[in-house]
Amino acid sequence: MTLTAATGPLSGRSPGRFNFEVETPTGSVLFWDPVPQRIRGLVAGETVVDSTNAKLLHETGQLPVYYFPDEDVRADLLVDSETRTTCPHKGEARYHSLRVGDRTVADAAWYYPEPIENAPFLAGHKAFYWDRVDGWYAEDEQLFGHPRDPYARIDVYPTSRHIRISLDGELLAETVRAKALFESNLPTRWYLPPDDVRLELLEPSSTLTRCAYKGQASYWHVRIGNEVHEDLAWTYREPQHDAEPVRDLIAFYNERVDVEVDGRLHERPVTQWSR
């Protein structure tokens, strides 16, 4: 979520400034970045791609995508598709379906046989829709959600700042024992001890999401009177990597609640989680 997505420096929405103008001749920045790890993708137990020469394509407003040299993709499992799409920044894409045993995954992979002038590096490479492959691995560790961005960073700090969270005038939580999670180019997330949250206002949700960096999150709705605000709070019960310090703590979408820090009301950020 760093270079080209969210508010990253090449996203077009960065609050930061360079001392030069970023030239975007096609209206989008493309950054072609070698991947040092061995990357594998499996479908129905069969390896469909295995590469030590993968690339990450960073593109303005998009999550990074793995691209693989043609020779690292199992050509015997590819079936040509009639599907065609056109990207103004990359050219016309053609597609392959995957056929593994009795299973067919439609339009699972795409490639640019003749990429536009500003994206010549795409030639000779294929990419896959993340969720049309059963399992992704970097070396021998399974990946979830999307490729990990090597420029992403998560820092968690304990803080004694006075955090007060409310909605429509109703207090939801108040603490001086929060942990502040700073994730590259995303709003600060305040994680609070359950004892400092009004748990009687929370109702369990069946929603589960998977973050490539933090693990699986489970959610709560918030009920205020007769109104239910869906999936407003979440926790990581089994966090991974840098999110371990927020295990079992509760966070709220500050895009959708009122957050006061040391008595100052913060403006609600606008992100993909705003409603």
N, C-alpha and C positions, 0 to 999 in steps of 0.2 A: 504494500500500500504506500510506496514511497515515491519513486522518481516520477511516474506518469499518472498515478491514480490518486484519488482523494485530493489533498492539497499539496501534493508533491511538487518539487521544483520545476518539473516539466509537464505538469498537469494542465496548465492554463488557468489554474485557480489558486496558485501559490501566494501566500501573504509575503513571502520573501522576495528579494530583488537581486538580480545579477547586475554587474557593471557593464553589461553589453546586452544587446537585443538577441533573443533566441529566434533564429530564422526557421520558419515552418513553411516551406514552399508548397506543401500539399495540405496545409491546415492542421497537421498532426505531427508530433515528434515521434520518430521511431528510433529505438536504441537496441541494437543487436549485441547481445552480451553472452560470451562463452560461459558454460556451466561446468564447474570443476568436478561435480559428482557424477558417478554412473547413475543414469536414470532408466528405469524399466517400467513398462506398462503391461498388465496381464488382463486377459479376458477369458472367462471360463477355464481358468487354470493354465492357459497357454500364453506364453510370452509373445506379445505382438510388436514390441519395440524394446531394444536393449542398446543403450548408447553411452559412450564416454565422450561424445562430441556434440552433446545437445547444446542448443542456444536458447536464451530467454529473449523473447521479443517484448520490450516495453513500449507501449503505445499510449498516447495521450488519452486519458479518461478510462483506460482499460487496465484490468489486472494483467500481469505478465503471463505469457503463454510459452510453453516449451515447443521448439521446433527441432526436428531430427533429420540428419542426413538420410537421403533415400536408402542408402545401403544398410542402415541400421534398423529399418522397418521391414517386417516380414511380408515381402511382396506376395508370397503364396497365399496369404490370408486376405488380400485386398481384392475387392470387386468394384469395377468402375461404376460410377453413378452418373445419371444424367443431370444431377443438380449442378447449378452454376449460381454464383453470387458475385457481386462486384463491390469492391471497396475502393473509394476514391483515393485512399492513401497507399494501397498495395497492388491493386489490379483485379483481374478476374480470377476467382478461385474455382477450382474443380474439386470434386469430392470422390472419396472411396467409401464403400461400406466394408464392414469386416465380416468374414464368414469363418467361424470357428466351430468345427464339427457341425452339429445341427442348428447352431445359433447364428443368426445374422443381426448385426448392429448397423442400422441404416445410417449412411452419411456420417460415419464416425470420424473420418479424417479428411483434411483438405490440404491443398497445395496451390501454388501460383506458378504455372508453367512459364508464364511470361510476365513477371512483375513489372510494375512501372519503373521509370528511370531512376527514381529516388529510393527504390527498395530492391536493388539487384541481388542483395545477399539472400533473399528468400528463395531464389531459384535452387532447385535440387534438394529442397527440404519439405517435410510434411509435419503437420500438427494434428492433434487429436482433441475432440471435445472431452474435457476432463471427466464429466459424469457418464460418458459412454464407454469408459474403460473401468473395469471392476476394481483394479488396485494399482496404485502408483507407488514406486519405491525410489528413494535416493540412497544409493548403496543398499543396505539391508533394512533401512527404516521406512515404514509405510508413511506416505504423505496423505493429508486430508485437506479437502476444501478447494485448494488451488496451489499452484507452485509457490514455494516460499521465495519471497523476494530477498536477495542477499543484501539489499539496502534498507530492509525493514529492521526496526529495533523496538524492543519493549523494555521500559525501565519502571520499576515499582518502588515507591518511597513511602515509608510511614510518615504521617503528618499529624500535627496537633492543631491544624487550622480548624475553625469551627464550621462544619458543613451542615447545612440545613436544606432538606429536600421537601418540597411541597407541591401540591397540584390542586388548582381551583380553591386555594386557601386552606386546604387540608394538609396538616403536617404528616409526611410519610416516614421521615427519618431525621435524626439529628445526632451528631457525634463530634467528638474531638479525637477520635481514634481511627480515622479512616486510613486507607492506603490509596495513594494516587497512582494510577497506571497511565503512563505516557507511552503511546504507541505512535510510531512515525506517521505524521500528517493526519491524525485523527484527534477528535476532542479528548481532553483529559477525562478519564473515567474514575469516579470516586467509589471505592469499594468499602462497604461499611460492615461492622460486626452485626450479626443478627440481633443481638441484644439491644442495639440502637436503632432498630427498624420496627415500625408498627406492624408486626407480623399478622395481626388480626385483620389487616386490610389486604393481605396477599392471598390469592387463590392459585393453587398449582395449575400449570399449563402443560399440555402434552407436547408443546413445541421443543424440539432439540435442534441445535445448530452446531456446526463444526468449524472452528477457526483453525487455519493452517498453523498458527503459532501458539495458541492458548489451549486448544483441546475442545472438548464437547461442553456446550453450555445448556443448562436447563432453565426454564422460565417460569415466571409468575404473572398472572393478571393482577391488577389492582382494582378493588371495588370500593367506590366512594358512594354511599347511599345506594341508589338503584343503578348507577352507571358503572360499567365494567370497562376498564382500559386494558386492552389485551397486550400480553407479552411486554410489559413495561419494565420488568426487573428480571435479573438473571444471576446465576452463580456458576462457578466451575467447581464441581465436586471432585473431579479427577483431572486437574490441570496438567499441562505438559510444558516443558521448557521454562521460559522466563516468567510464566504466569503462576508458578507454584506459590509465591507469596500471597496470592489472593484466594487461595483455596477456601471454599465454603463462605466467603464473604459475598455481600449482595450489592449489586450496582443497578442504577436506574438510567434509562436513556435520558441524558440531559438535553436531547433534542425535544423531549415531550413533557418534561417536568420543569419546575422552577428550582434552580440551584443557587443558594446563597453561600458565599465563602467569606467568612469573617465579616458578616453583615452586609456584604455587597452582592446584589442580585446580578448574576451573570446572564448575558444574552444567550438565548437558545441557539446552538449551532445548527446550520442547515447541512444535512448529509442525506445519504440514501435511507437512513432510518427515521427521518422526519416524517410526520403525518399531518 
